[in-house]
Amino acid sequence: MYRSVLRMNDTCPVCGHTFEREQGFFQGAMYVSYVLASATFAVFALLAQFWLAPRIGQAAGFAVALAVHLPLVPQLWRYSRVVWAHLNVGTIQ
Ligand SMILES: [Zn+2]
């Protein structure tokens, strides 16, 4: 689906499928992105709460969890569009 880190192909280079079926199609990917980002950050926050907070404090542990999470945001954004596109495979175009 992607030709570079942040650039999508308009169509599939193999089968010609148009990824953005209609204007705004990928707005639904925001919901997937929200779920993925919330889940991954919750895991990092829980790990920080139990492993880091007793050693370096809660605020520093939260900062570490955030620092680990932020570099993943572009990948989560990309993957949310892939998941959204796959959830809509087979629906009427
Ligand atoms: Zn294809």
PDB file of the backbone (N, CA, C, O) and the ligand in Angstrom, with CONECT records:
HET     ZN  A 101       1
ATOM      1  N   MET A   1       0.819  -1.211   0.000  1.00  0.00           N
ATOM      2  CA  MET A   1       0.000   0.000   0.000  1.00  0.00           C
ATOM      3  C   MET A   1       0.853   1.261   0.000  1.00  0.00           C
ATOM      4  O   MET A   1       0.415   2.306  -0.481  1.00  0.00           O
ATOM      5  N   TYR A   2       2.092   1.170   0.546  1.00  0.00           N
ATOM      6  CA  TYR A   2       2.910   2.374   0.692  1.00  0.00           C
ATOM      7  C   TYR A   2       4.123   2.325  -0.231  1.00  0.00           C
ATOM      8  O   TYR A   2       4.723   1.270  -0.437  1.00  0.00           O
ATOM      9  N   ARG A   3       4.471   3.483  -0.782  1.00  0.00           N
ATOM     10  CA  ARG A   3       5.671   3.573  -1.603  1.00  0.00           C
ATOM     11  C   ARG A   3       6.841   4.155  -0.826  1.00  0.00           C
ATOM     12  O   ARG A   3       7.994   3.998  -1.226  1.00  0.00           O
ATOM     13  N   SER A   4       6.548   4.828   0.288  1.00  0.00           N
ATOM     14  CA  SER A   4       7.589   5.297   1.189  1.00  0.00           C
ATOM     15  C   SER A   4       6.987   5.338   2.591  1.00  0.00           C
ATOM     16  O   SER A   4       5.860   4.887   2.792  1.00  0.00           O
ATOM     17  N   VAL A   5       7.710   5.863   3.539  1.00  0.00           N
ATOM     18  CA  VAL A   5       7.256   5.808   4.929  1.00  0.00           C
ATOM     19  C   VAL A   5       5.872   6.429   5.102  1.00  0.00           C
ATOM     20  O   VAL A   5       5.022   5.859   5.786  1.00  0.00           O
ATOM     21  N   LEU A   6       5.639   7.579   4.497  1.00  0.00           N
ATOM     22  CA  LEU A   6       4.377   8.286   4.710  1.00  0.00           C
ATOM     23  C   LEU A   6       3.553   8.476   3.438  1.00  0.00           C
ATOM     24  O   LEU A   6       2.506   9.121   3.480  1.00  0.00           O
ATOM     25  N   ARG A   7       4.001   7.931   2.313  1.00  0.00           N
ATOM     26  CA  ARG A   7       3.264   8.137   1.061  1.00  0.00           C
ATOM     27  C   ARG A   7       2.607   6.840   0.624  1.00  0.00           C
ATOM     28  O   ARG A   7       3.246   5.794   0.508  1.00  0.00           O
ATOM     29  N   MET A   8       1.291   6.948   0.384  1.00  0.00           N
ATOM     30  CA  MET A   8       0.534   5.789  -0.077  1.00  0.00           C
ATOM     31  C   MET A   8       0.469   5.761  -1.592  1.00  0.00           C
ATOM     32  O   MET A   8       0.501   6.802  -2.248  1.00  0.00           O
ATOM     33  N   ASN A   9       0.378   4.566  -2.134  1.00  0.00           N
ATOM     34  CA  ASN A   9       0.039   4.429  -3.547  1.00  0.00           C
ATOM     35  C   ASN A   9      -1.448   4.706  -3.702  1.00  0.00           C
ATOM     36  O   ASN A   9      -2.235   4.379  -2.815  1.00  0.00           O
ATOM     37  N   ASP A  10      -1.838   5.304  -4.821  1.00  0.00           N
ATOM     38  CA  ASP A  10      -3.257   5.508  -5.101  1.00  0.00           C
ATOM     39  C   ASP A  10      -3.935   4.178  -5.413  1.00  0.00           C
ATOM     40  O   ASP A  10      -5.074   3.935  -5.013  1.00  0.00           O
ATOM     41  N   THR A  11      -3.215   3.326  -6.132  1.00  0.00           N
ATOM     42  CA  THR A  11      -3.757   2.016  -6.488  1.00  0.00           C
ATOM     43  C   THR A  11      -2.726   0.940  -6.150  1.00  0.00           C
ATOM     44  O   THR A  11      -1.537   1.224  -6.010  1.00  0.00           O
ATOM     45  N   CYS A  12      -3.198  -0.284  -6.023  1.00  0.00           N
ATOM     46  CA  CYS A  12      -2.310  -1.409  -5.767  1.00  0.00           C
ATOM     47  C   CYS A  12      -1.434  -1.648  -6.995  1.00  0.00           C
ATOM     48  O   CYS A  12      -1.954  -1.790  -8.102  1.00  0.00           O
ATOM     49  N   PRO A  13      -0.111  -1.696  -6.816  1.00  0.00           N
ATOM     50  CA  PRO A  13       0.754  -1.920  -7.978  1.00  0.00           C
ATOM     51  C   PRO A  13       0.613  -3.323  -8.564  1.00  0.00           C
ATOM     52  O   PRO A  13       1.064  -3.566  -9.684  1.00  0.00           O
ATOM     53  N   VAL A  14       0.003  -4.239  -7.840  1.00  0.00           N
ATOM     54  CA  VAL A  14      -0.145  -5.610  -8.336  1.00  0.00           C
ATOM     55  C   VAL A  14      -1.472  -5.792  -9.062  1.00  0.00           C
ATOM     56  O   VAL A  14      -1.496  -6.259 -10.201  1.00  0.00           O
ATOM     57  N   CYS A  15      -2.590  -5.423  -8.403  1.00  0.00           N
ATOM     58  CA  CYS A  15      -3.909  -5.726  -8.977  1.00  0.00           C
ATOM     59  C   CYS A  15      -4.676  -4.481  -9.416  1.00  0.00           C
ATOM     60  O   CYS A  15      -5.726  -4.602 -10.048  1.00  0.00           O
ATOM     61  N   GLY A  16      -4.174  -3.291  -9.094  1.00  0.00           N
ATOM     62  CA  GLY A  16      -4.844  -2.078  -9.542  1.00  0.00           C
ATOM     63  C   GLY A  16      -5.985  -1.616  -8.648  1.00  0.00           C
ATOM     64  O   GLY A  16      -6.689  -0.667  -8.995  1.00  0.00           O
ATOM     65  N   HIS A  17      -6.184  -2.266  -7.504  1.00  0.00           N
ATOM     66  CA  HIS A  17      -7.246  -1.873  -6.576  1.00  0.00           C
ATOM     67  C   HIS A  17      -7.029  -0.429  -6.115  1.00  0.00           C
ATOM     68  O   HIS A  17      -5.922  -0.051  -5.730  1.00  0.00           O
ATOM     69  N   THR A  18      -8.096   0.369  -6.157  1.00  0.00           N
ATOM     70  CA  THR A  18      -8.016   1.758  -5.689  1.00  0.00           C
ATOM     71  C   THR A  18      -8.189   1.765  -4.179  1.00  0.00           C
ATOM     72  O   THR A  18      -9.229   1.356  -3.662  1.00  0.00           O
ATOM     73  N   PHE A  19      -7.158   2.236  -3.470  1.00  0.00           N
ATOM     74  CA  PHE A  19      -7.193   2.170  -2.007  1.00  0.00           C
ATOM     75  C   PHE A  19      -8.198   3.144  -1.412  1.00  0.00           C
ATOM     76  O   PHE A  19      -8.977   2.769  -0.536  1.00  0.00           O
ATOM     77  N   GLU A  20      -8.191   4.386  -1.875  1.00  0.00           N
ATOM     78  CA  GLU A  20      -9.141   5.371  -1.344  1.00  0.00           C
ATOM     79  C   GLU A  20     -10.376   5.351  -2.230  1.00  0.00           C
ATOM     80  O   GLU A  20     -10.437   6.047  -3.243  1.00  0.00           O
ATOM     81  N   ARG A  21     -11.348   4.556  -1.844  1.00  0.00           N
ATOM     82  CA  ARG A  21     -12.515   4.309  -2.687  1.00  0.00           C
ATOM     83  C   ARG A  21     -13.324   5.559  -2.934  1.00  0.00           C
ATOM     84  O   ARG A  21     -13.868   5.764  -4.020  1.00  0.00           O
ATOM     85  N   GLU A  22     -13.396   6.397  -1.909  1.00  0.00           N
ATOM     86  CA  GLU A  22     -14.130   7.653  -2.020  1.00  0.00           C
ATOM     87  C   GLU A  22     -13.404   8.657  -1.158  1.00  0.00           C
ATOM     88  O   GLU A  22     -12.586   8.293  -0.313  1.00  0.00           O
ATOM     89  N   GLN A  23     -13.705   9.920  -1.376  1.00  0.00           N
ATOM     90  CA  GLN A  23     -13.047  10.956  -0.585  1.00  0.00           C
ATOM     91  C   GLN A  23     -13.388  10.751   0.890  1.00  0.00           C
ATOM     92  O   GLN A  23     -14.555  10.595   1.249  1.00  0.00           O
ATOM     93  N   GLY A  24     -12.375  10.753   1.728  1.00  0.00           N
ATOM     94  CA  GLY A  24     -12.604  10.584   3.154  1.00  0.00           C
ATOM     95  C   GLY A  24     -12.669   9.145   3.610  1.00  0.00           C
ATOM     96  O   GLY A  24     -12.969   8.879   4.774  1.00  0.00           O
ATOM     97  N   PHE A  25     -12.393   8.208   2.713  1.00  0.00           N
ATOM     98  CA  PHE A  25     -12.479   6.790   3.065  1.00  0.00           C
ATOM     99  C   PHE A  25     -11.611   6.464   4.284  1.00  0.00           C
ATOM    100  O   PHE A  25     -12.015   5.690   5.153  1.00  0.00           O
ATOM    101  N   PHE A  26     -10.435   7.052   4.338  1.00  0.00           N
ATOM    102  CA  PHE A  26      -9.508   6.689   5.406  1.00  0.00           C
ATOM    103  C   PHE A  26      -9.762   7.430   6.711  1.00  0.00           C
ATOM    104  O   PHE A  26      -9.003   7.267   7.667  1.00  0.00           O
ATOM    105  N   GLN A  27     -10.813   8.240   6.771  1.00  0.00           N
ATOM    106  CA  GLN A  27     -11.164   8.846   8.060  1.00  0.00           C
ATOM    107  C   GLN A  27     -11.540   7.770   9.070  1.00  0.00           C
ATOM    108  O   GLN A  27     -11.323   7.931  10.270  1.00  0.00           O
ATOM    109  N   GLY A  28     -12.105   6.676   8.578  1.00  0.00           N
ATOM    110  CA  GLY A  28     -12.448   5.572   9.472  1.00  0.00           C
ATOM    111  C   GLY A  28     -11.228   4.939  10.117  1.00  0.00           C
ATOM    112  O   GLY A  28     -11.317   4.317  11.175  1.00  0.00           O
ATOM    113  N   ALA A  29     -10.073   5.110   9.454  1.00  0.00           N
ATOM    114  CA  ALA A  29      -8.835   4.566  10.018  1.00  0.00           C
ATOM    115  C   ALA A  29      -8.453   5.267  11.320  1.00  0.00           C
ATOM    116  O   ALA A  29      -7.653   4.751  12.101  1.00  0.00           O
ATOM    117  N   MET A  30      -9.031   6.442  11.544  1.00  0.00           N
ATOM    118  CA  MET A  30      -8.766   7.143  12.811  1.00  0.00           C
ATOM    119  C   MET A  30      -9.221   6.305  13.998  1.00  0.00           C
ATOM    120  O   MET A  30      -8.568   6.285  15.041  1.00  0.00           O
ATOM    121  N   TYR A  31     -10.339   5.615  13.835  1.00  0.00           N
ATOM    122  CA  TYR A  31     -10.848   4.787  14.938  1.00  0.00           C
ATOM    123  C   TYR A  31      -9.889   3.627  15.204  1.00  0.00           C
ATOM    124  O   TYR A  31      -9.607   3.292  16.355  1.00  0.00           O
ATOM    125  N   VAL A  32      -9.395   3.023  14.129  1.00  0.00           N
ATOM    126  CA  VAL A  32      -8.430   1.931  14.277  1.00  0.00           C
ATOM    127  C   VAL A  32      -7.162   2.469  14.919  1.00  0.00           C
ATOM    128  O   VAL A  32      -6.594   1.842  15.813  1.00  0.00           O
ATOM    129  N   SER A  33      -6.722   3.636  14.458  1.00  0.00           N
ATOM    130  CA  SER A  33      -5.511   4.246  15.001  1.00  0.00           C
ATOM    131  C   SER A  33      -5.670   4.539  16.489  1.00  0.00           C
ATOM    132  O   SER A  33      -4.749   4.316  17.274  1.00  0.00           O
ATOM    133  N   TYR A  34      -6.844   5.040  16.871  1.00  0.00           N
ATOM    134  CA  TYR A  34      -7.107   5.339  18.278  1.00  0.00           C
ATOM    135  C   TYR A  34      -7.005   4.073  19.126  1.00  0.00           C
ATOM    136  O   TYR A  34      -6.396   4.084  20.196  1.00  0.00           O
ATOM    137  N   VAL A  35      -7.596   2.996  18.652  1.00  0.00           N
ATOM    138  CA  VAL A  35      -7.557   1.729  19.399  1.00  0.00           C
ATOM    139  C   VAL A  35      -6.124   1.208  19.498  1.00  0.00           C
ATOM    140  O   VAL A  35      -5.677   0.811  20.574  1.00  0.00           O
ATOM    141  N   LEU A  36      -5.402   1.211  18.364  1.00  0.00           N
ATOM    142  CA  LEU A  36      -4.024   0.705  18.372  1.00  0.00           C
ATOM    143  C   LEU A  36      -3.133   1.552  19.277  1.00  0.00           C
ATOM    144  O   LEU A  36      -2.350   1.021  20.064  1.00  0.00           O
ATOM    145  N   ALA A  37      -3.260   2.878  19.157  1.00  0.00           N
ATOM    146  CA  ALA A  37      -2.407   3.763  19.961  1.00  0.00           C
ATOM    147  C   ALA A  37      -2.750   3.644  21.443  1.00  0.00           C
ATOM    148  O   ALA A  37      -1.855   3.622  22.288  1.00  0.00           O
ATOM    149  N   SER A  38      -4.037   3.568  21.758  1.00  0.00           N
ATOM    150  CA  SER A  38      -4.441   3.434  23.161  1.00  0.00           C
ATOM    151  C   SER A  38      -3.923   2.128  23.749  1.00  0.00           C
ATOM    152  O   SER A  38      -3.431   2.097  24.877  1.00  0.00           O
ATOM    153  N   ALA A  39      -4.036   1.052  22.978  1.00  0.00           N
ATOM    154  CA  ALA A  39      -3.603  -0.257  23.478  1.00  0.00           C
ATOM    155  C   ALA A  39      -2.092  -0.295  23.690  1.00  0.00           C
ATOM    156  O   ALA A  39      -1.623  -0.779  24.720  1.00  0.00           O
ATOM    157  N   THR A  40      -1.330   0.210  22.728  1.00  0.00           N
ATOM    158  CA  THR A  40       0.129   0.161  22.888  1.00  0.00           C
ATOM    159  C   THR A  40       0.574   1.090  24.019  1.00  0.00           C
ATOM    160  O   THR A  40       1.449   0.730  24.806  1.00  0.00           O
ATOM    161  N   PHE A  41      -0.020   2.276  24.103  1.00  0.00           N
ATOM    162  CA  PHE A  41       0.392   3.166  25.183  1.00  0.00           C
ATOM    163  C   PHE A  41      -0.024   2.602  26.539  1.00  0.00           C
ATOM    164  O   PHE A  41       0.701   2.765  27.520  1.00  0.00           O
ATOM    165  N   ALA A  42      -1.165   1.951  26.608  1.00  0.00           N
ATOM    166  CA  ALA A  42      -1.585   1.340  27.876  1.00  0.00           C
ATOM    167  C   ALA A  42      -0.578   0.286  28.320  1.00  0.00           C
ATOM    168  O   ALA A  42      -0.255   0.191  29.504  1.00  0.00           O
ATOM    169  N   VAL A  43      -0.083  -0.503  27.374  1.00  0.00           N
ATOM    170  CA  VAL A  43       0.929  -1.514  27.720  1.00  0.00           C
ATOM    171  C   VAL A  43       2.193  -0.835  28.238  1.00  0.00           C
ATOM    172  O   VAL A  43       2.743  -1.236  29.264  1.00  0.00           O
ATOM    173  N   PHE A  44       2.656   0.199  27.524  1.00  0.00           N
ATOM    174  CA  PHE A  44       3.872   0.901  27.964  1.00  0.00           C
ATOM    175  C   PHE A  44       3.653   1.570  29.316  1.00  0.00           C
ATOM    176  O   PHE A  44       4.536   1.537  30.173  1.00  0.00           O
ATOM    177  N   ALA A  45       2.487   2.174  29.515  1.00  0.00           N
ATOM    178  CA  ALA A  45       2.208   2.858  30.780  1.00  0.00           C
ATOM    179  C   ALA A  45       2.155   1.861  31.932  1.00  0.00           C
ATOM    180  O   ALA A  45       2.651   2.147  33.022  1.00  0.00           O
ATOM    181  N   LEU A  46       1.552   0.683  31.697  1.00  0.00           N
ATOM    182  CA  LEU A  46       1.496  -0.330  32.757  1.00  0.00           C
ATOM    183  C   LEU A  46       2.894  -0.856  33.083  1.00  0.00           C
ATOM    184  O   LEU A  46       3.242  -1.028  34.251  1.00  0.00           O
ATOM    185  N   LEU A  47       3.692  -1.109  32.043  1.00  0.00           N
ATOM    186  CA  LEU A  47       5.068  -1.554  32.286  1.00  0.00           C
ATOM    187  C   LEU A  47       5.845  -0.494  33.066  1.00  0.00           C
ATOM    188  O   LEU A  47       6.590  -0.815  33.993  1.00  0.00           O
ATOM    189  N   ALA A  48       5.666   0.760  32.686  1.00  0.00           N
ATOM    190  CA  ALA A  48       6.367   1.847  33.380  1.00  0.00           C
ATOM    191  C   ALA A  48       5.888   1.954  34.823  1.00  0.00           C
ATOM    192  O   ALA A  48       6.677   2.190  35.737  1.00  0.00           O
ATOM    193  N   GLN A  49       4.574   1.775  35.012  1.00  0.00           N
ATOM    194  CA  GLN A  49       4.024   1.892  36.367  1.00  0.00           C
ATOM    195  C   GLN A  49       4.611   0.822  37.292  1.00  0.00           C
ATOM    196  O   GLN A  49       4.926   1.102  38.449  1.00  0.00           O
ATOM    197  N   PHE A  50       4.756  -0.390  36.785  1.00  0.00           N
ATOM    198  CA  PHE A  50       5.198  -1.479  37.659  1.00  0.00           C
ATOM    199  C   PHE A  50       6.712  -1.611  37.730  1.00  0.00           C
ATOM    200  O   PHE A  50       7.246  -2.024  38.759  1.00  0.00           O
ATOM    201  N   TRP A  51       7.419  -1.263  36.643  1.00  0.00           N
ATOM    202  CA  TRP A  51       8.868  -1.463  36.643  1.00  0.00           C
ATOM    203  C   TRP A  51       9.670  -0.192  36.894  1.00  0.00           C
ATOM    204  O   TRP A  51      10.681  -0.210  37.596  1.00  0.00           O
ATOM    205  N   LEU A  52       9.203   0.912  36.309  1.00  0.00           N
ATOM    206  CA  LEU A  52       9.998   2.133  36.396  1.00  0.00           C
ATOM    207  C   LEU A  52       9.577   3.044  37.546  1.00  0.00           C
ATOM    208  O   LEU A  52      10.432   3.624  38.215  1.00  0.00           O
ATOM    209  N   ALA A  53       8.282   3.176  37.784  1.00  0.00           N
ATOM    210  CA  ALA A  53       7.805   4.117  38.795  1.00  0.00           C
ATOM    211  C   ALA A  53       8.422   3.873  40.178  1.00  0.00           C
ATOM    212  O   ALA A  53       8.779   4.845  40.843  1.00  0.00           O
ATOM    213  N   PRO A  54       8.566   2.619  40.647  1.00  0.00           N
ATOM    214  CA  PRO A  54       9.200   2.435  41.962  1.00  0.00           C
ATOM    215  C   PRO A  54      10.664   2.875  41.985  1.00  0.00           C
ATOM    216  O   PRO A  54      11.196   3.193  43.048  1.00  0.00           O
ATOM    217  N   ARG A  55      11.309   2.895  40.837  1.00  0.00           N
ATOM    218  CA  ARG A  55      12.743   3.223  40.799  1.00  0.00           C
ATOM    219  C   ARG A  55      13.003   4.702  40.485  1.00  0.00           C
ATOM    220  O   ARG A  55      13.841   5.337  41.125  1.00  0.00           O
ATOM    221  N   ILE A  56      12.282   5.244  39.498  1.00  0.00           N
ATOM    222  CA  ILE A  56      12.597   6.612  39.063  1.00  0.00           C
ATOM    223  C   ILE A  56      11.443   7.580  39.290  1.00  0.00           C
ATOM    224  O   ILE A  56      11.570   8.764  38.977  1.00  0.00           O
ATOM    225  N   GLY A  57      10.326   7.110  39.823  1.00  0.00           N
ATOM    226  CA  GLY A  57       9.186   7.996  40.075  1.00  0.00           C
ATOM    227  C   GLY A  57       8.140   7.881  38.984  1.00  0.00           C
ATOM    228  O   GLY A  57       8.438   7.483  37.858  1.00  0.00           O
ATOM    229  N   GLN A  58       6.902   8.238  39.333  1.00  0.00           N
ATOM    230  CA  GLN A  58       5.785   8.051  38.414  1.00  0.00           C
ATOM    231  C   GLN A  58       5.875   8.984  37.204  1.00  0.00           C
ATOM    232  O   GLN A  58       5.616   8.562  36.077  1.00  0.00           O
ATOM    233  N   ALA A  59       6.237  10.234  37.431  1.00  0.00           N
ATOM    234  CA  ALA A  59       6.297  11.196  36.316  1.00  0.00           C
ATOM    235  C   ALA A  59       7.388  10.796  35.329  1.00  0.00           C
ATOM    236  O   ALA A  59       7.175  10.857  34.118  1.00  0.00           O
ATOM    237  N   ALA A  60       8.548  10.390  35.826  1.00  0.00           N
ATOM    238  CA  ALA A  60       9.633   9.981  34.928  1.00  0.00           C
ATOM    239  C   ALA A  60       9.264   8.690  34.200  1.00  0.00           C
ATOM    240  O   ALA A  60       9.579   8.531  33.021  1.00  0.00           O
ATOM    241  N   GLY A  61       8.605   7.779  34.890  1.00  0.00           N
ATOM    242  CA  GLY A  61       8.153   6.545  34.247  1.00  0.00           C
ATOM    243  C   GLY A  61       7.157   6.837  33.133  1.00  0.00           C
ATOM    244  O   GLY A  61       7.212   6.230  32.063  1.00  0.00           O
ATOM    245  N   PHE A  62       6.234   7.784  33.396  1.00  0.00           N
ATOM    246  CA  PHE A  62       5.270   8.189  32.370  1.00  0.00           C
ATOM    247  C   PHE A  62       5.995   8.810  31.182  1.00  0.00           C
ATOM    248  O   PHE A  62       5.649   8.552  30.030  1.00  0.00           O
ATOM    249  N   ALA A  63       7.003   9.630  31.471  1.00  0.00           N
ATOM    250  CA  ALA A  63       7.764  10.274  30.393  1.00  0.00           C
ATOM    251  C   ALA A  63       8.484   9.234  29.546  1.00  0.00           C
ATOM    252  O   ALA A  63       8.545   9.363  28.323  1.00  0.00           O
ATOM    253  N   VAL A  64       9.028   8.208  30.185  1.00  0.00           N
ATOM    254  CA  VAL A  64       9.711   7.141  29.439  1.00  0.00           C
ATOM    255  C   VAL A  64       8.700   6.394  28.571  1.00  0.00           C
ATOM    256  O   VAL A  64       8.976   6.105  27.406  1.00  0.00           O
ATOM    257  N   ALA A  65       7.524   6.079  29.137  1.00  0.00           N
ATOM    258  CA  ALA A  65       6.493   5.388  28.349  1.00  0.00           C
ATOM    259  C   ALA A  65       6.088   6.225  27.148  1.00  0.00           C
ATOM    260  O   ALA A  65       5.909   5.695  26.051  1.00  0.00           O
ATOM    261  N   LEU A  66       5.944   7.528  27.348  1.00  0.00           N
ATOM    262  CA  LEU A  66       5.593   8.426  26.246  1.00  0.00           C
ATOM    263  C   LEU A  66       6.715   8.487  25.215  1.00  0.00           C
ATOM    264  O   LEU A  66       6.457   8.483  24.011  1.00  0.00           O
ATOM    265  N   ALA A  67       7.950   8.542  25.683  1.00  0.00           N
ATOM    266  CA  ALA A  67       9.095   8.610  24.775  1.00  0.00           C
ATOM    267  C   ALA A  67       9.237   7.331  23.951  1.00  0.00           C
ATOM    268  O   ALA A  67       9.685   7.374  22.806  1.00  0.00           O
ATOM    269  N   VAL A  68       8.863   6.213  24.525  1.00  0.00           N
ATOM    270  CA  VAL A  68       8.904   4.948  23.780  1.00  0.00           C
ATOM    271  C   VAL A  68       7.743   4.889  22.789  1.00  0.00           C
ATOM    272  O   VAL A  68       7.883   4.345  21.694  1.00  0.00           O
ATOM    273  N   HIS A  69       6.590   5.453  23.179  1.00  0.00           N
ATOM    274  CA  HIS A  69       5.395   5.375  22.340  1.00  0.00           C
ATOM    275  C   HIS A  69       5.465   6.307  21.129  1.00  0.00           C
ATOM    276  O   HIS A  69       5.075   5.908  20.032  1.00  0.00           O
ATOM    277  N   LEU A  70       5.946   7.520  21.301  1.00  0.00           N
ATOM    278  CA  LEU A  70       5.875   8.527  20.229  1.00  0.00           C
ATOM    279  C   LEU A  70       6.549   8.094  18.922  1.00  0.00           C
ATOM    280  O   LEU A  70       5.987   8.345  17.856  1.00  0.00           O
ATOM    281  N   PRO A  71       7.727   7.456  18.952  1.00  0.00           N
ATOM    282  CA  PRO A  71       8.316   7.033  17.665  1.00  0.00           C
ATOM    283  C   PRO A  71       7.476   5.989  16.932  1.00  0.00           C
ATOM    284  O   PRO A  71       7.660   5.785  15.732  1.00  0.00           O
ATOM    285  N   LEU A  72       6.559   5.326  17.635  1.00  0.00           N
ATOM    286  CA  LEU A  72       5.723   4.308  16.993  1.00  0.00           C
ATOM    287  C   LEU A  72       4.506   4.907  16.285  1.00  0.00           C
ATOM    288  O   LEU A  72       3.834   4.218  15.517  1.00  0.00           O
ATOM    289  N   VAL A  73       4.221   6.186  16.540  1.00  0.00           N
ATOM    290  CA  VAL A  73       2.999   6.790  16.005  1.00  0.00           C
ATOM    291  C   VAL A  73       2.919   6.708  14.478  1.00  0.00           C
ATOM    292  O   VAL A  73       1.861   6.352  13.959  1.00  0.00           O
ATOM    293  N   PRO A  74       3.990   7.021  13.734  1.00  0.00           N
ATOM    294  CA  PRO A  74       3.867   6.878  12.269  1.00  0.00           C
ATOM    295  C   PRO A  74       3.563   5.445  11.835  1.00  0.00           C
ATOM    296  O   PRO A  74       2.768   5.226  10.921  1.00  0.00           O
ATOM    297  N   GLN A  75       4.190   4.477  12.486  1.00  0.00           N
ATOM    298  CA  GLN A  75       3.909   3.079  12.141  1.00  0.00           C
ATOM    299  C   GLN A  75       2.482   2.705  12.496  1.00  0.00           C
ATOM    300  O   GLN A  75       1.844   1.970  11.743  1.00  0.00           O
ATOM    301  N   LEU A  76       1.963   3.183  13.610  1.00  0.00           N
ATOM    302  CA  LEU A  76       0.579   2.910  13.989  1.00  0.00           C
ATOM    303  C   LEU A  76      -0.388   3.544  12.995  1.00  0.00           C
ATOM    304  O   LEU A  76      -1.416   2.959  12.654  1.00  0.00           O
ATOM    305  N   TRP A  77      -0.049   4.743  12.536  1.00  0.00           N
ATOM    306  CA  TRP A  77      -0.879   5.431  11.543  1.00  0.00           C
ATOM    307  C   TRP A  77      -0.933   4.613  10.253  1.00  0.00           C
ATOM    308  O   TRP A  77      -2.004   4.393   9.686  1.00  0.00           O
ATOM    309  N   ARG A  78       0.236   4.167   9.802  1.00  0.00           N
ATOM    310  CA  ARG A  78       0.277   3.345   8.590  1.00  0.00           C
ATOM    311  C   ARG A  78      -0.528   2.062   8.769  1.00  0.00           C
ATOM    312  O   ARG A  78      -1.345   1.707   7.919  1.00  0.00           O
ATOM    313  N   TYR A  79      -0.293   1.385   9.862  1.00  0.00           N
ATOM    314  CA  TYR A  79      -0.951   0.100  10.077  1.00  0.00           C
ATOM    315  C   TYR A  79      -2.459   0.268  10.245  1.00  0.00           C
ATOM    316  O   TYR A  79      -3.226  -0.613   9.854  1.00  0.00           O
ATOM    317  N   SER A  80      -2.893   1.393  10.824  1.00  0.00           N
ATOM    318  CA  SER A  80      -4.329   1.613  10.987  1.00  0.00           C
ATOM    319  C   SER A  80      -5.013   1.725   9.630  1.00  0.00           C
ATOM    320  O   SER A  80      -6.141   1.262   9.465  1.00  0.00           O
ATOM    321  N   ARG A  81      -4.334   2.341   8.651  1.00  0.00           N
ATOM    322  CA  ARG A  81      -4.922   2.416   7.311  1.00  0.00           C
ATOM    323  C   ARG A  81      -4.974   1.038   6.653  1.00  0.00           C
ATOM    324  O   ARG A  81      -5.939   0.715   5.960  1.00  0.00           O
ATOM    325  N   VAL A  82      -3.946   0.232   6.868  1.00  0.00           N
ATOM    326  CA  VAL A  82      -3.943  -1.120   6.319  1.00  0.00           C
ATOM    327  C   VAL A  82      -5.089  -1.926   6.935  1.00  0.00           C
ATOM    328  O   VAL A  82      -5.817  -2.613   6.218  1.00  0.00           O
ATOM    329  N   VAL A  83      -5.250  -1.846   8.253  1.00  0.00           N
ATOM    330  CA  VAL A  83      -6.325  -2.582   8.921  1.00  0.00           C
ATOM    331  C   VAL A  83      -7.682  -2.090   8.430  1.00  0.00           C
ATOM    332  O   VAL A  83      -8.574  -2.895   8.161  1.00  0.00           O
ATOM    333  N   TRP A  84      -7.843  -0.759   8.310  1.00  0.00           N
ATOM    334  CA  TRP A  84      -9.114  -0.204   7.853  1.00  0.00           C
ATOM    335  C   TRP A  84      -9.439  -0.682   6.438  1.00  0.00           C
ATOM    336  O   TRP A  84     -10.578  -1.051   6.151  1.00  0.00           O
ATOM    337  N   ALA A  85      -8.444  -0.674   5.558  1.00  0.00           N
ATOM    338  CA  ALA A  85      -8.662  -1.125   4.187  1.00  0.00           C
ATOM    339  C   ALA A  85      -9.067  -2.599   4.178  1.00  0.00           C
ATOM    340  O   ALA A  85      -9.947  -2.998   3.415  1.00  0.00           O
ATOM    341  N   HIS A  86      -8.421  -3.411   5.030  1.00  0.00           N
ATOM    342  CA  HIS A  86      -8.746  -4.833   5.060  1.00  0.00           C
ATOM    343  C   HIS A  86     -10.112  -5.090   5.682  1.00  0.00           C
ATOM    344  O   HIS A  86     -10.799  -6.035   5.295  1.00  0.00           O
ATOM    345  N   LEU A  87     -10.513  -4.259   6.643  1.00  0.00           N
ATOM    346  CA  LEU A  87     -11.842  -4.433   7.226  1.00  0.00           C
ATOM    347  C   LEU A  87     -12.923  -4.182   6.189  1.00  0.00           C
ATOM    348  O   LEU A  87     -14.036  -4.694   6.310  1.00  0.00           O
ATOM    349  N   ASN A  88     -12.600  -3.397   5.171  1.00  0.00           N
ATOM    350  CA  ASN A  88     -13.592  -3.029   4.151  1.00  0.00           C
ATOM    351  C   ASN A  88     -13.442  -3.809   2.856  1.00  0.00           C
ATOM    352  O   ASN A  88     -14.114  -3.505   1.871  1.00  0.00           O
ATOM    353  N   VAL A  89     -12.577  -4.803   2.844  1.00  0.00           N
ATOM    354  CA  VAL A  89     -12.462  -5.649   1.658  1.00  0.00           C
ATOM    355  C   VAL A  89     -13.768  -6.430   1.507  1.00  0.00           C
ATOM    356  O   VAL A  89     -14.284  -7.003   2.466  1.00  0.00           O
ATOM    357  N   GLY A  90     -14.276  -6.435   0.300  1.00  0.00           N
ATOM    358  CA  GLY A  90     -15.489  -7.196   0.044  1.00  0.00           C
ATOM    359  C   GLY A  90     -16.753  -6.389   0.227  1.00  0.00           C
ATOM    360  O   GLY A  90     -17.836  -6.866  -0.111  1.00  0.00           O
ATOM    361  N   THR A  91     -16.650  -5.159   0.761  1.00  0.00           N
ATOM    362  CA  THR A  91     -17.850  -4.328   0.858  1.00  0.00           C
ATOM    363  C   THR A  91     -18.061  -3.641  -0.485  1.00  0.00           C
ATOM    364  O   THR A  91     -17.155  -3.582  -1.316  1.00  0.00           O
ATOM    365  N   ILE A  92     -19.231  -3.139  -0.678  1.00  0.00           N
ATOM    366  CA  ILE A  92     -19.574  -2.527  -1.970  1.00  0.00           C
ATOM    367  C   ILE A  92     -18.724  -1.291  -2.188  1.00  0.00           C
ATOM    368  O   ILE A  92     -18.563  -0.468  -1.287  1.00  0.00           O
ATOM    369  N   GLN A  93     -18.180  -1.166  -3.395  1.00  0.00           N
ATOM    370  CA  GLN A  93     -17.347   0.003  -3.710  1.00  0.00           C
ATOM    371  C   GLN A  93     -18.190   1.124  -4.271  1.00  0.00           C
ATOM    372  O   GLN A  93     -17.665   2.190  -4.594  1.00  0.00           O
TER     373      GLN A  93
HETATM  374 ZN    ZN A 101      -3.566  -5.656  -4.994  1.00  0.00          ZN2+
END
